[in-house]
């Protein structure tokens, strides 16, 4: 990757390809959401070792991003994991989740 220009690189976060014209600052300030919750979250985290874990409840933990060459993506976009990736659109709703800690007890 040392001889590759920045235009030939793609940044993937939460199975979303982040366009090069959107800055990280914009994503953080607008609290952009991905398929499994916020793309970036810098809040204080709860201790995940305490209490039951519910996979249906959104977690504010994020996964690290990936940087790949556009040429590699074009060649492998029909193979997992690239087959799951789609281009990020700020206008698109990627799903509804409840906020962690906001569960209602009955």
Biotite code that builds the C-alpha atoms (Angstrom):
import biotite.structure as struc

atoms = struc.array([
    struc.Atom([0.000, 0.000, 0.000], chain_id="A", res_id=1, res_name="UNK", atom_name="CA", element="C"),
    struc.Atom([3.009, 2.293, 0.163], chain_id="A", res_id=2, res_name="UNK", atom_name="CA", element="C"),
    struc.Atom([2.755, 3.189, -3.535], chain_id="A", res_id=3, res_name="UNK", atom_name="CA", element="C"),
    struc.Atom([-1.040, 3.629, -3.643], chain_id="A", res_id=4, res_name="UNK", atom_name="CA", element="C"),
    struc.Atom([-2.661, 7.069, -3.778], chain_id="A", res_id=5, res_name="UNK", atom_name="CA", element="C"),
    struc.Atom([-5.410, 7.975, -1.321], chain_id="A", res_id=6, res_name="UNK", atom_name="CA", element="C"),
    struc.Atom([-7.956, 8.052, -4.164], chain_id="A", res_id=7, res_name="UNK", atom_name="CA", element="C"),
    struc.Atom([-7.365, 4.324, -4.742], chain_id="A", res_id=8, res_name="UNK", atom_name="CA", element="C"),
    struc.Atom([-8.134, 3.438, -1.104], chain_id="A", res_id=9, res_name="UNK", atom_name="CA", element="C"),
    struc.Atom([-11.503, 2.676, 0.500], chain_id="A", res_id=10, res_name="UNK", atom_name="CA", element="C"),
    struc.Atom([-12.368, 2.963, 4.197], chain_id="A", res_id=11, res_name="UNK", atom_name="CA", element="C"),
    struc.Atom([-14.913, 0.401, 5.413], chain_id="A", res_id=12, res_name="UNK", atom_name="CA", element="C"),
    struc.Atom([-16.683, 0.774, 8.758], chain_id="A", res_id=13, res_name="UNK", atom_name="CA", element="C"),
    struc.Atom([-19.527, -1.505, 9.935], chain_id="A", res_id=14, res_name="UNK", atom_name="CA", element="C"),
    struc.Atom([-19.895, -3.005, 6.412], chain_id="A", res_id=15, res_name="UNK", atom_name="CA", element="C"),
    struc.Atom([-20.291, 0.487, 4.938], chain_id="A", res_id=16, res_name="UNK", atom_name="CA", element="C"),
    struc.Atom([-17.875, 2.028, 2.448], chain_id="A", res_id=17, res_name="UNK", atom_name="CA", element="C"),
    struc.Atom([-17.310, 5.592, 3.597], chain_id="A", res_id=18, res_name="UNK", atom_name="CA", element="C"),
    struc.Atom([-16.990, 7.980, 0.613], chain_id="A", res_id=19, res_name="UNK", atom_name="CA", element="C"),
    struc.Atom([-13.798, 10.016, 0.419], chain_id="A", res_id=20, res_name="UNK", atom_name="CA", element="C"),
    struc.Atom([-15.693, 13.316, 0.355], chain_id="A", res_id=21, res_name="UNK", atom_name="CA", element="C"),
    struc.Atom([-17.134, 12.775, 3.862], chain_id="A", res_id=22, res_name="UNK", atom_name="CA", element="C"),
    struc.Atom([-14.719, 13.633, 6.681], chain_id="A", res_id=23, res_name="UNK", atom_name="CA", element="C"),
    struc.Atom([-14.431, 11.773, 9.972], chain_id="A", res_id=24, res_name="UNK", atom_name="CA", element="C"),
    struc.Atom([-15.315, 15.044, 11.682], chain_id="A", res_id=25, res_name="UNK", atom_name="CA", element="C"),
    struc.Atom([-18.632, 15.195, 9.782], chain_id="A", res_id=26, res_name="UNK", atom_name="CA", element="C"),
    struc.Atom([-19.442, 11.598, 10.716], chain_id="A", res_id=27, res_name="UNK", atom_name="CA", element="C"),
    struc.Atom([-18.691, 12.202, 14.397], chain_id="A", res_id=28, res_name="UNK", atom_name="CA", element="C"),
    struc.Atom([-20.516, 15.557, 14.675], chain_id="A", res_id=29, res_name="UNK", atom_name="CA", element="C"),
    struc.Atom([-23.643, 14.298, 12.901], chain_id="A", res_id=30, res_name="UNK", atom_name="CA", element="C"),
    struc.Atom([-23.551, 11.058, 14.950], chain_id="A", res_id=31, res_name="UNK", atom_name="CA", element="C"),
    struc.Atom([-23.789, 9.042, 11.743], chain_id="A", res_id=32, res_name="UNK", atom_name="CA", element="C"),
    struc.Atom([-25.362, 5.630, 12.156], chain_id="A", res_id=33, res_name="UNK", atom_name="CA", element="C"),
    struc.Atom([-24.432, 2.397, 10.461], chain_id="A", res_id=34, res_name="UNK", atom_name="CA", element="C"),
    struc.Atom([-26.032, -1.018, 10.233], chain_id="A", res_id=35, res_name="UNK", atom_name="CA", element="C"),
    struc.Atom([-25.447, -1.857, 13.899], chain_id="A", res_id=36, res_name="UNK", atom_name="CA", element="C"),
    struc.Atom([-25.559, 1.549, 15.568], chain_id="A", res_id=37, res_name="UNK", atom_name="CA", element="C"),
    struc.Atom([-23.351, 4.634, 15.709], chain_id="A", res_id=38, res_name="UNK", atom_name="CA", element="C"),
    struc.Atom([-20.316, 4.562, 13.415], chain_id="A", res_id=39, res_name="UNK", atom_name="CA", element="C"),
    struc.Atom([-18.200, 6.427, 15.966], chain_id="A", res_id=40, res_name="UNK", atom_name="CA", element="C"),
    struc.Atom([-18.882, 6.813, 19.674], chain_id="A", res_id=41, res_name="UNK", atom_name="CA", element="C"),
    struc.Atom([-16.508, 8.337, 22.187], chain_id="A", res_id=42, res_name="UNK", atom_name="CA", element="C"),
    struc.Atom([-18.701, 8.133, 25.290], chain_id="A", res_id=43, res_name="UNK", atom_name="CA", element="C"),
    struc.Atom([-17.960, 6.374, 28.569], chain_id="A", res_id=44, res_name="UNK", atom_name="CA", element="C"),
    struc.Atom([-18.750, 2.663, 28.295], chain_id="A", res_id=45, res_name="UNK", atom_name="CA", element="C"),
    struc.Atom([-20.576, 0.386, 30.733], chain_id="A", res_id=46, res_name="UNK", atom_name="CA", element="C"),
    struc.Atom([-18.794, -2.659, 32.067], chain_id="A", res_id=47, res_name="UNK", atom_name="CA", element="C"),
    struc.Atom([-19.885, -5.394, 29.653], chain_id="A", res_id=48, res_name="UNK", atom_name="CA", element="C"),
    struc.Atom([-19.001, -8.120, 32.132], chain_id="A", res_id=49, res_name="UNK", atom_name="CA", element="C"),
    struc.Atom([-21.894, -7.153, 34.418], chain_id="A", res_id=50, res_name="UNK", atom_name="CA", element="C"),
    struc.Atom([-25.413, -8.392, 33.790], chain_id="A", res_id=51, res_name="UNK", atom_name="CA", element="C"),
    struc.Atom([-27.007, -10.331, 30.950], chain_id="A", res_id=52, res_name="UNK", atom_name="CA", element="C"),
    struc.Atom([-26.142, -9.545, 27.351], chain_id="A", res_id=53, res_name="UNK", atom_name="CA", element="C"),
    struc.Atom([-29.005, -8.923, 24.928], chain_id="A", res_id=54, res_name="UNK", atom_name="CA", element="C"),
    struc.Atom([-28.043, -9.031, 21.250], chain_id="A", res_id=55, res_name="UNK", atom_name="CA", element="C"),
    struc.Atom([-31.222, -7.138, 20.280], chain_id="A", res_id=56, res_name="UNK", atom_name="CA", element="C"),
    struc.Atom([-30.094, -4.025, 22.144], chain_id="A", res_id=57, res_name="UNK", atom_name="CA", element="C"),
    struc.Atom([-27.789, -1.573, 20.434], chain_id="A", res_id=58, res_name="UNK", atom_name="CA", element="C"),
    struc.Atom([-24.310, -1.333, 21.858], chain_id="A", res_id=59, res_name="UNK", atom_name="CA", element="C"),
    struc.Atom([-22.278, 1.830, 21.548], chain_id="A", res_id=60, res_name="UNK", atom_name="CA", element="C"),
    struc.Atom([-19.082, -0.126, 21.013], chain_id="A", res_id=61, res_name="UNK", atom_name="CA", element="C"),
    struc.Atom([-17.723, 0.134, 17.512], chain_id="A", res_id=62, res_name="UNK", atom_name="CA", element="C"),
    struc.Atom([-15.566, -2.188, 15.490], chain_id="A", res_id=63, res_name="UNK", atom_name="CA", element="C"),
    struc.Atom([-12.300, -1.052, 13.943], chain_id="A", res_id=64, res_name="UNK", atom_name="CA", element="C"),
    struc.Atom([-12.437, 0.106, 10.341], chain_id="A", res_id=65, res_name="UNK", atom_name="CA", element="C"),
    struc.Atom([-10.686, -1.470, 7.371], chain_id="A", res_id=66, res_name="UNK", atom_name="CA", element="C"),
    struc.Atom([-8.676, 0.160, 4.595], chain_id="A", res_id=67, res_name="UNK", atom_name="CA", element="C"),
    struc.Atom([-8.548, -1.695, 1.283], chain_id="A", res_id=68, res_name="UNK", atom_name="CA", element="C"),
    struc.Atom([-7.465, -0.883, -2.235], chain_id="A", res_id=69, res_name="UNK", atom_name="CA", element="C"),
    struc.Atom([-10.299, -0.045, -4.602], chain_id="A", res_id=70, res_name="UNK", atom_name="CA", element="C"),
    struc.Atom([-8.790, -2.471, -7.143], chain_id="A", res_id=71, res_name="UNK", atom_name="CA", element="C"),
    struc.Atom([-8.974, -5.320, -4.571], chain_id="A", res_id=72, res_name="UNK", atom_name="CA", element="C"),
    struc.Atom([-12.604, -4.437, -3.800], chain_id="A", res_id=73, res_name="UNK", atom_name="CA", element="C"),
    struc.Atom([-13.622, -4.392, -7.470], chain_id="A", res_id=74, res_name="UNK", atom_name="CA", element="C"),
    struc.Atom([-11.999, -7.783, -7.986], chain_id="A", res_id=75, res_name="UNK", atom_name="CA", element="C"),
    struc.Atom([-13.499, -9.380, -4.842], chain_id="A", res_id=76, res_name="UNK", atom_name="CA", element="C"),
    struc.Atom([-16.863, -7.653, -4.319], chain_id="A", res_id=77, res_name="UNK", atom_name="CA", element="C"),
    struc.Atom([-18.729, -10.880, -5.060], chain_id="A", res_id=78, res_name="UNK", atom_name="CA", element="C"),
    struc.Atom([-16.889, -12.725, -2.230], chain_id="A", res_id=79, res_name="UNK", atom_name="CA", element="C"),
    struc.Atom([-17.497, -12.420, 1.545], chain_id="A", res_id=80, res_name="UNK", atom_name="CA", element="C"),
    struc.Atom([-16.869, -10.040, 3.332], chain_id="A", res_id=81, res_name="UNK", atom_name="CA", element="C"),
    struc.Atom([-16.809, -7.533, 0.453], chain_id="A", res_id=82, res_name="UNK", atom_name="CA", element="C"),
    struc.Atom([-20.153, -8.865, -0.797], chain_id="A", res_id=83, res_name="UNK", atom_name="CA", element="C"),
    struc.Atom([-21.803, -7.398, 2.334], chain_id="A", res_id=84, res_name="UNK", atom_name="CA", element="C"),
    struc.Atom([-20.348, -3.917, 1.926], chain_id="A", res_id=85, res_name="UNK", atom_name="CA", element="C"),
    struc.Atom([-22.409, -1.057, 0.531], chain_id="A", res_id=86, res_name="UNK", atom_name="CA", element="C"),
    struc.Atom([-21.721, 2.632, 0.035], chain_id="A", res_id=87, res_name="UNK", atom_name="CA", element="C"),
    struc.Atom([-22.687, 4.843, 2.984], chain_id="A", res_id=88, res_name="UNK", atom_name="CA", element="C"),
    struc.Atom([-25.462, 7.369, 2.449], chain_id="A", res_id=89, res_name="UNK", atom_name="CA", element="C"),
    struc.Atom([-26.210, 9.896, 5.222], chain_id="A", res_id=90, res_name="UNK", atom_name="CA", element="C"),
    struc.Atom([-29.860, 10.000, 4.119], chain_id="A", res_id=91, res_name="UNK", atom_name="CA", element="C"),
    struc.Atom([-30.452, 6.243, 4.398], chain_id="A", res_id=92, res_name="UNK", atom_name="CA", element="C"),
    struc.Atom([-31.924, 4.655, 7.542], chain_id="A", res_id=93, res_name="UNK", atom_name="CA", element="C"),
    struc.Atom([-29.928, 1.500, 8.319], chain_id="A", res_id=94, res_name="UNK", atom_name="CA", element="C"),
    struc.Atom([-32.203, 0.030, 10.976], chain_id="A", res_id=95, res_name="UNK", atom_name="CA", element="C"),
    struc.Atom([-33.892, 0.628, 14.260], chain_id="A", res_id=96, res_name="UNK", atom_name="CA", element="C"),
    struc.Atom([-32.346, -0.370, 17.570], chain_id="A", res_id=97, res_name="UNK", atom_name="CA", element="C"),
    struc.Atom([-33.123, 0.458, 21.160], chain_id="A", res_id=98, res_name="UNK", atom_name="CA", element="C"),
    struc.Atom([-30.431, 2.325, 23.071], chain_id="A", res_id=99, res_name="UNK", atom_name="CA", element="C"),
    struc.Atom([-28.384, 0.255, 25.545], chain_id="A", res_id=100, res_name="UNK", atom_name="CA", element="C"),
    struc.Atom([-29.626, 0.941, 29.070], chain_id="A", res_id=101, res_name="UNK", atom_name="CA", element="C"),
    struc.Atom([-33.046, 2.021, 27.838], chain_id="A", res_id=102, res_name="UNK", atom_name="CA", element="C"),
    struc.Atom([-34.687, -1.396, 28.193], chain_id="A", res_id=103, res_name="UNK", atom_name="CA", element="C"),
    struc.Atom([-38.154, -1.420, 29.705], chain_id="A", res_id=104, res_name="UNK", atom_name="CA", element="C"),
    struc.Atom([-38.860, -3.995, 32.386], chain_id="A", res_id=105, res_name="UNK", atom_name="CA", element="C"),
    struc.Atom([-42.329, -5.469, 32.614], chain_id="A", res_id=106, res_name="UNK", atom_name="CA", element="C"),
])
